[in-house]
């Protein structure tokens, strides 16, 4: 699932109110003026060769007053550029390349505290003013209860091989675990490499369904707070 939004310089949805976060990023990119002019300038289509953010790890974090390390992966991290981190309050924290670690053309790391819950965003702006996509990062309260909206697929066949289930919902935090109860009542707890956390609203799990019948799935965040339960129907 791509949690990014293309914001090639000047692009915005026509006829919609301009979000404060979008304005903050565009000001940081130098596309908008900070003195009240919200008329974008520049090209309205993505620029070939522009930097692009594919993923950020960890994908879901809790509020942190001390710096944590984010690993950003993507493409075209070359030349001179600035990384802008936009907070839920619209504040922009810029990082020049000297503040980045393990920098390559496809990845880098940065250290920063994330004290506020809500929607954060990361974008890269080249020295020439070309902006990357806007990558969303959500900071979730540590004591927030996870909630499962749906599991996909909801029905699979018995197999001796792992099958991938996508879980959609809210407040999924990095380090979560999944309690899987089989039709015979046996319990398996999945964590670590068996789970792939995509963002606070979605992750994937790999599991071997060896019994036919109804499996029950519950998510538990690192805080110990559990979600509702959803089921998977396993057929022969």
Secondary structure, DSSP 8 states (H G I E B T S, - for coil): ---EE---TT---TTS---HHHHHHHHHHTSS-TTS-----S-SS--TT--EEEEEESSEE--EEEEEEEEEEEE---SSEEEEEE-TTS-EEEEEGGG-BS--SSEEEEEEEE-S-EEEEEEEEETTS-B--EEEEEE--TT---EEEEEESSEEE--SS-EEEEEEEE---TT-EEEEE-TTS-EEEE-GGGEEEEETTEEEEEE---S-EEEEEEEE-TTS-EEEEEEEEEE-
